[in-house]
């Protein structure tokens, strides 16, 4: 396994866990930085306050890393679209996620959009459409170090506690829709 996608709805814990993995000596690509450094940032979608990214070009830009054979983690809500050895989807309970996004200064519409995405398992479903093994880690109330431990276990093949479907926020639908 060369590349490992660390993905999830914004605010689920990707960047915090990535920082912990870096501190443990792992190589982690900040995909936002990688996108900017490789000139892959597309037009601004003003309605969603985000830039478009050509996923094929992004995937192609990682070829040298894949060819190296080194274990490298990719931190991004887009990383599950890349060719990789496995996908780890970070999950977060809707009320915790909303508080995290509000603390970042997200407006009510953007908070609601992301919480609804999390409730509907959007990223997990997207990831599951590939033939790449997918795992999920609930970061709602877990210390960052424990979530990083989970990622390391997954990479070692200790995956039984992280199979998709263990996280279900559907009981929150009435509150957020």
C-alpha positions as CSV (number, residue, x, y, z in Angstrom):
1,X,0.0,0.0,0.0
2,X,1.6,3.3,-1.1
3,X,-1.0,6.0,-0.8
4,X,-3.7,6.1,1.9
5,X,-6.6,8.5,1.6
6,X,-7.6,10.3,4.8
7,X,-10.9,11.8,3.9
8,X,-14.2,13.0,5.4
9,X,-16.5,15.9,5.7
10,X,-14.7,19.2,6.6
11,X,-14.4,19.3,10.4
12,X,-14.3,15.5,11.0
13,X,-10.6,15.5,12.1
14,X,-8.5,14.8,9.0
15,X,-6.0,17.6,9.6
16,X,-5.6,17.0,13.3
17,X,-5.0,13.3,12.8
18,X,-2.7,14.1,9.9
19,X,-0.6,16.3,12.1
20,X,-0.4,13.5,14.7
21,X,0.7,11.0,12.1
22,X,3.4,13.5,10.9
23,X,4.6,13.8,14.5
24,X,5.0,10.1,14.5
25,X,7.2,10.2,11.5
26,X,4.7,9.4,8.7
27,X,4.7,11.3,5.5
28,X,1.4,13.2,5.0
29,X,0.5,15.3,2.0
30,X,-1.6,18.3,2.7
31,X,-3.6,18.0,-0.6
32,X,-4.7,21.7,-0.5
33,X,-1.0,22.7,-0.5
34,X,-0.2,20.1,-3.2
35,X,-3.1,21.5,-5.3
36,X,-1.8,25.1,-5.1
37,X,1.9,24.1,-5.5
38,X,1.0,22.2,-8.7
39,X,-1.2,24.9,-10.2
40,X,-4.3,22.7,-10.0
41,X,-6.6,25.2,-8.4
42,X,-9.5,25.9,-10.8
43,X,-12.2,28.6,-11.0
44,X,-13.9,29.9,-7.8
45,X,-17.4,28.6,-7.3
46,X,-18.7,31.7,-5.5
47,X,-21.9,30.1,-4.5
48,X,-20.2,27.4,-2.5
49,X,-17.1,29.5,-1.7
50,X,-14.7,26.9,-3.0
51,X,-12.4,26.3,-5.9
52,X,-12.9,23.7,-8.5
53,X,-10.2,21.0,-8.9
54,X,-9.6,18.7,-11.9
55,X,-9.5,15.4,-10.2
56,X,-7.8,13.6,-13.1
57,X,-5.0,16.1,-13.1
58,X,-4.7,15.9,-9.4
59,X,-4.5,12.1,-9.6
60,X,-1.8,12.3,-12.3
61,X,0.2,14.7,-10.1
62,X,0.6,11.9,-7.6
63,X,2.1,9.4,-9.9
64,X,5.7,10.0,-8.7
65,X,4.7,9.4,-5.1
66,X,2.8,6.2,-6.0
67,X,5.9,5.0,-8.0
68,X,8.1,5.5,-4.9
69,X,6.5,2.7,-3.1
70,X,6.6,4.7,0.2
71,X,3.7,4.8,2.6
72,X,2.2,8.3,2.2
73,X,-1.1,9.6,3.6
74,X,-3.2,12.2,1.7
75,X,-5.2,14.7,3.8
76,X,-8.2,16.0,2.0
77,X,-11.9,15.7,1.5
78,X,-11.0,14.9,-2.1
79,X,-8.4,12.2,-1.4
80,X,-10.9,9.4,-1.8
81,X,-11.1,10.2,-5.5
82,X,-7.4,9.4,-6.0
83,X,-5.8,6.0,-6.9
84,X,-4.7,4.6,-3.6
85,X,-4.3,1.5,-1.5
86,X,-7.1,2.2,1.0
87,X,-9.5,5.0,2.1
88,X,-10.0,6.0,5.7
89,X,-13.2,8.1,6.1
90,X,-13.3,10.2,9.3
91,X,-16.7,10.6,10.8
92,X,-18.1,12.9,13.4
93,X,-21.5,13.2,15.2
94,X,-23.5,16.1,13.7
95,X,-23.7,18.2,16.8
96,X,-20.0,17.9,17.4
97,X,-19.3,18.6,13.7
98,X,-21.5,21.7,13.7
99,X,-19.7,23.1,16.8
100,X,-16.3,22.5,15.1
101,X,-17.4,24.3,11.9
102,X,-19.0,27.2,13.8
103,X,-15.7,27.6,15.7
104,X,-14.0,27.9,12.3
105,X,-16.3,30.7,11.4
106,X,-18.4,28.8,8.9
107,X,-21.8,30.5,8.3
108,X,-25.1,28.8,9.1
109,X,-25.7,27.6,5.5
110,X,-22.2,26.1,5.1
111,X,-22.5,24.4,8.5
112,X,-25.9,22.9,7.6
113,X,-24.6,21.8,4.2
114,X,-21.6,19.9,5.7
115,X,-23.7,18.4,8.6
116,X,-26.2,17.2,6.1
117,X,-23.4,15.7,4.0
118,X,-22.2,13.9,7.1
119,X,-25.7,12.6,8.0
120,X,-26.2,11.3,4.5
121,X,-22.8,9.6,4.4
122,X,-21.9,11.4,1.2
123,X,-18.1,10.9,1.4
124,X,-18.5,7.3,2.6
125,X,-20.8,6.6,-0.3
126,X,-18.4,8.2,-2.8
127,X,-15.5,6.3,-1.4
128,X,-17.5,3.0,-1.5
129,X,-18.1,3.4,-5.2
130,X,-14.5,2.6,-5.9
131,X,-13.0,-0.9,-5.7
132,X,-10.5,0.4,-3.1
133,X,-10.9,-0.9,0.5
134,X,-12.8,1.6,2.7
135,X,-12.7,2.0,6.4
136,X,-14.2,4.5,8.8
137,X,-13.1,6.1,12.1
138,X,-15.5,8.0,14.3
139,X,-13.6,11.0,15.6
140,X,-16.5,12.6,17.5
141,X,-15.3,12.1,21.1
142,X,-12.0,10.3,20.5
143,X,-8.6,11.9,21.3
144,X,-6.5,12.7,18.2
145,X,-3.9,10.2,19.3
146,X,-6.5,7.4,19.4
147,X,-7.7,8.3,15.9
148,X,-4.1,8.2,14.7
149,X,-3.7,4.8,16.4
150,X,-6.8,3.6,14.4
151,X,-5.2,4.7,11.1
152,X,-2.0,2.9,12.0
153,X,-4.0,-0.2,12.8
154,X,-5.8,0.0,9.5
155,X,-2.5,0.3,7.6
156,X,-1.2,-2.8,9.5
157,X,-4.3,-4.7,8.3
158,X,-6.1,-4.7,11.7
159,X,-9.3,-3.5,10.2
160,X,-12.2,-5.4,11.9
161,X,-13.1,-2.5,14.1
162,X,-13.2,0.0,11.2
163,X,-15.5,-1.6,8.5
164,X,-18.0,0.8,7.0
165,X,-21.5,0.9,8.4
166,X,-20.7,1.2,12.0
167,X,-21.5,4.9,12.0
168,X,-25.1,5.9,11.6
169,X,-26.3,9.5,12.0
170,X,-29.7,9.0,10.4
171,X,-31.5,9.6,13.7
172,X,-30.3,13.3,13.3
173,X,-32.1,13.9,10.0
174,X,-35.2,15.6,11.4
175,X,-33.1,18.1,13.3
176,X,-31.0,19.1,10.2
177,X,-33.3,18.7,7.3
